[in-house]
């Protein structure tokens, strides 16, 4: 990985994790140069690219700060994206790109605890906040857990709403990573040029087994990931969950 890319990854991870919230000061060029053992010019390039991507704001004489949050969700709480967007008093709509049955690849079969080649349902949907897509949701579904998945109108309801009705969530696991989007993802997200994206890999279970394996991709300039955890003897109140 190029040195300036390592700096960008470091800052992006701080923002994506919520450790650096909006308006949080970002390390200076000198500090980054010293930390990563690079020239100040390399550190400046990393900060300038992050500024161009809309993740930070650079102000002469004041420094560099995390840009205001475009949209925010919690990594720990799994929510219905349509509800989140409407709660911000914004318009929500979706565009369905793929909705079909197909043979499970080795990876998908492993994620869903099926035999490779078994039939699975596959969907790809872009979720819009006002006029911009803020998430591409690629989802593989075990037909035994949601037999009518392909018959739903996902411009009228989200997969979350249908799946919560037929296979209520009992367990979830997720992994998060920063990625460079493929040309197809750039097209679905309407990105004029590639930018760092946040990707969440998530599996959900009902009482009868694994229901779905989802890959959720968000453009970094339109999304911030954070959360609040409470520790103590009182158990947390469960929040409405997106499968």
Secondary structure per residue as TSV (DSSP state, phi and psi in degrees):
chain	resnum	aa	ss	phi	psi
A	1	X	-	360.0	132.7
A	2	X	-	-60.8	151.3
A	3	X	H	-59.4	-43.8
A	4	X	H	-67.5	-30.8
A	5	X	H	-68.0	-35.6
A	6	X	H	-63.9	-38.8
A	7	X	H	-65.5	-45.0
A	8	X	H	-60.5	-43.4
A	9	X	H	-61.4	-41.4
A	10	X	H	-59.6	-48.1
A	11	X	H	-70.0	-41.3
A	12	X	H	-60.6	-40.9
A	13	X	H	-64.8	-38.2
A	14	X	H	-62.7	-40.8
A	15	X	H	-71.6	-46.6
A	16	X	H	-63.7	-33.1
A	17	X	H	-78.3	-13.8
A	18	X	T	89.0	-3.2
A	19	X	S	-63.7	-35.7
A	20	X	S	-110.3	98.4
A	21	X	-	-75.8	178.2
A	22	X	T	-57.4	141.7
A	23	X	T	74.2	2.2
A	24	X	-	-69.3	136.8
A	25	X	B	-66.0	140.5
A	26	X	-	-100.8	146.1
A	27	X	-	-52.3	144.6
A	28	X	-	-72.7	167.4
A	29	X	H	-57.9	-44.5
A	30	X	H	-62.7	-43.4
A	31	X	H	-64.9	-41.7
A	32	X	H	-67.5	-40.3
A	33	X	H	-60.3	-41.2
A	34	X	H	-70.7	-43.4
A	35	X	H	-63.0	-41.0
A	36	X	H	-100.9	3.2
A	37	X	T	56.4	51.8
A	38	X	-	-130.3	173.1
A	39	X	-	-74.1	159.3
A	40	X	H	-63.1	-32.0
A	41	X	H	-62.9	-38.8
A	42	X	H	-65.9	-43.1
A	43	X	H	-63.4	-39.1
A	44	X	H	-63.7	-39.3
A	45	X	H	-62.1	-43.2
A	46	X	H	-61.6	-46.1
A	47	X	H	-66.1	-37.4
A	48	X	H	-67.2	-39.2
A	49	X	H	-66.7	-38.9
A	50	X	H	-64.4	-36.2
A	51	X	H	-66.3	-43.0
A	52	X	H	-62.3	-31.8
A	53	X	T	-83.2	-4.8
A	54	X	T	85.6	10.3
A	55	X	S	-87.7	-26.1
A	56	X	E	-134.1	161.4
A	57	X	E	-120.6	127.9
A	58	X	E	-106.6	126.1
A	59	X	E	-123.6	121.4
A	60	X	T	-60.1	126.5
A	61	X	T	89.3	-15.6
A	62	X	T	-113.1	-30.3
A	63	X	E	115.2	-162.3
A	64	X	E	-116.5	137.1
A	65	X	E	-135.4	154.0
A	66	X	E	-64.8	132.8
A	67	X	-	-67.1	156.0
A	68	X	-	-57.3	146.1
A	69	X	-	-68.7	131.4
A	70	X	S	-81.6	-47.3
A	71	X	S	-149.9	151.5
A	72	X	E	-139.2	139.4
A	73	X	E	-140.8	175.1
A	74	X	E	-108.4	136.5
A	75	X	S	-69.6	-32.0
A	76	X	S	-82.7	-35.0
A	77	X	S	-94.1	127.3
A	78	X	-	-100.7	109.8
A	79	X	-	-116.4	166.8
A	80	X	-	-78.2	117.7
A	81	X	H	-61.8	-33.9
A	82	X	H	-62.9	-40.5
A	83	X	H	-65.9	-40.1
A	84	X	H	-61.2	-45.7
A	85	X	H	-66.4	-43.7
A	86	X	H	-67.7	-30.0
A	87	X	H	-65.4	-24.1
A	88	X	T	-87.3	9.5
A	89	X	T	63.7	32.4
A	90	X	-	-111.0	161.2
A	91	X	-	-81.7	139.8
A	92	X	E	-119.0	137.7
A	93	X	E	-154.1	171.3
A	94	X	E	-136.3	162.3
A	95	X	E	-132.2	124.7
A	96	X	E	-91.8	123.1
A	97	X	E	-100.4	-37.2
A	98	X	E	-138.6	135.3
A	99	X	E	-155.5	99.5
A	100	X	E	-161.0	169.3
A	101	X	E	-103.2	149.6
A	102	X	E	-157.9	172.7
A	103	X	E	-81.3	136.1
A	104	X	-	-71.3	130.9
A	105	X	-	-69.8	173.1
A	106	X	H	-60.0	-42.5
A	107	X	H	-65.3	-48.7
A	108	X	H	-63.3	-41.1
A	109	X	H	-60.4	-41.5
A	110	X	H	-64.2	-42.5
A	111	X	H	-64.6	-36.8
A	112	X	H	-96.0	2.4
A	113	X	T	58.6	45.9
A	114	X	-	-119.4	174.0
A	115	X	-	-83.5	135.7
A	116	X	T	-52.3	135.1
A	117	X	T	92.3	-11.2
A	118	X	-	-64.0	152.8
A	119	X	E	-71.8	131.6
A	120	X	E	-131.5	160.7
A	121	X	E	-96.8	139.2
A	122	X	E	-130.6	128.4
A	123	X	E	-134.0	148.4
A	124	X	E	-132.9	122.9
A	125	X	E	-135.6	134.5
A	126	X	E	-94.4	130.7
A	127	X	E	-104.3	128.2
A	128	X	E	-107.2	139.4
A	129	X	E	-112.1	113.7
A	130	X	T	56.6	-119.8
A	131	X	T	-103.1	6.0
A	132	X	E	-117.8	135.0
A	133	X	E	-71.3	132.8
A	134	X	E	-113.5	-7.4
A	135	X	E	-157.5	137.1
A	136	X	E	-105.8	119.8
A	137	X	E	-106.2	109.9
A	138	X	E	-103.7	127.4
A	139	X	E	-136.9	136.4
A	140	X	E	-114.6	132.4
A	141	X	E	-123.9	137.6
A	142	X	-	-75.6	114.6
A	143	X	T	-57.8	-28.7
A	144	X	T	-66.9	-21.5
A	145	X	T	-96.2	-18.6
A	146	X	-	-152.4	74.7
A	147	X	T	-64.6	-27.7
A	148	X	T	-100.3	20.8
A	149	X	G	-57.1	-42.2
A	150	X	G	-75.1	-13.4
A	151	X	G	-90.3	-2.1
A	152	X	S	-84.4	153.3
A	153	X	-	-96.9	101.1
A	154	X	T	-84.7	11.7
A	155	X	T	-94.7	-10.4
A	156	X	T	-106.6	-24.9
A	157	X	S	-147.5	161.6
A	158	X	-	-92.4	159.4
A	159	X	H	-54.2	-35.7
A	160	X	H	-52.6	-49.1
A	161	X	H	-64.4	-42.3
A	162	X	H	-68.2	-47.0
A	163	X	H	-67.8	-34.9
A	164	X	H	-63.3	-30.5
A	165	X	H	-75.6	-41.1
A	166	X	H	-95.5	-24.7
A	167	X	S	-143.7	76.9
A	168	X	-	-54.8	138.9
A	169	X	-	-66.8	133.5
A	170	X	-	-119.6	-19.2
A	171	X	E	-159.8	150.5
A	172	X	E	-149.2	150.0
A	173	X	E	-134.1	151.3
A	174	X	E	-152.1	151.9
A	175	X	E	-128.6	146.3
A	176	X	E	-125.6	142.4
A	177	X	E	-150.8	158.0
A	178	X	E	-97.2	134.0
A	179	X	E	-136.1	158.9
A	180	X	E	-93.8	124.1
A	181	X	-	-70.5	147.4
A	182	X	-	-72.3	163.2
A	183	X	H	-55.3	-37.1
A	184	X	H	-65.6	-43.2
A	185	X	H	-63.9	-40.9
A	186	X	H	-58.1	-40.4
A	187	X	H	-65.8	-46.2
A	188	X	H	-65.7	-32.0
A	189	X	H	-89.9	-2.1
A	190	X	T	56.7	45.4
A	191	X	-	-89.2	127.0
A	192	X	S	-72.9	-23.1
A	193	X	S	-151.4	155.0
A	194	X	-	-60.7	143.7
A	195	X	-	-144.4	160.0
A	196	X	E	-57.6	137.1
A	197	X	E	-123.2	150.8
A	198	X	E	-95.8	129.8
A	199	X	E	-125.1	129.2
A	200	X	E	-113.5	124.6
A	201	X	E	-98.5	123.4
A	202	X	E	-135.6	133.8
A	203	X	E	-114.8	142.1
A	204	X	E	-129.4	147.1
A	205	X	E	-119.7	149.7
A	206	X	E	-109.1	-174.4
A	207	X	T	-63.6	-20.2
A	208	X	T	-98.0	-3.7
A	209	X	E	138.3	-169.1
A	210	X	E	-69.0	130.1
A	211	X	E	-97.3	-50.0
A	212	X	E	-142.9	157.9
A	213	X	E	-125.1	118.6
A	214	X	E	-120.2	145.5
A	215	X	E	-122.3	110.4
A	216	X	E	-109.8	120.1
A	217	X	E	-116.9	127.4
A	218	X	E	-122.7	135.7
A	219	X	E	-69.7	134.3
A	220	X	G	-60.4	-31.5
A	221	X	G	-77.0	-8.9
A	222	X	G	-120.5	13.1
A	223	X	-	-152.8	141.1
A	224	X	E	-136.7	139.8
A	225	X	E	-112.5	126.2
A	226	X	E	-156.5	-177.7
A	227	X	-	-176.5	171.2
A	228	X	-	-132.0	124.4
A	229	X	-	-111.4	138.6
A	230	X	-	-114.6	127.8
A	231	X	-	-109.7	142.7
A	232	X	S	152.3	-171.8
A	233	X	S	-78.5	-22.1
A	234	X	S	-83.6	123.8
A	235	X	-	-67.8	148.8
A	236	X	-	-69.4	146.6
A	237	X	-	-77.9	126.4
A	238	X	-	-60.6	143.3
A	239	X	-	-107.4	154.7
A	240	X	-	-56.3	136.0
A	241	X	-	-119.0	144.9
A	242	X	-	-99.7	127.8
A	243	X	-	-74.9	360.0
